[in-house]
Each structure stands twice: as C-alpha cells, then as structure tokens.
Amino acid sequence: MAPGAVIGWDMGAALSLAGGLGVNALIAAELLPEIEAVMVRKLNEQMEGRRNG
C-alpha cells in the first residue's frame, strides 16, 4: 500500500492461501493477477470517492 492508494497484493501470500484452500497452483497463478487488477482498481476508486465525498 502506498500513502492513499493500494498498489497490489502480496502474491506469495495469495498463492499460499489458494494452496491452503485446495486451489490448483497453476490455476491460481493464472487467475490471481486478473483478480488483483480489478480489486486494486475498485479499492482505489472507493478510497478516492471517500476523499472527495
């Protein structure tokens, strides 16, 4: 996290969590970056809205 913005996830932790949940590592490695991009964008939009609202 940067001051006032989310810049990304800890992918090592995300992959470890996926493995712990029984998700195939190859599938997780393929899908997590796409999911991360959407989540980061949405979180930053929400934070920006709170600053301007």
Summary of the structure (lengths in Angstrom):
residues: 53
radius of gyration: 13.4
end to end distance: 21.6
largest distance: 41.3
contacts: 112
relative contact order: 0.18
helix: 72%
strand: 4%
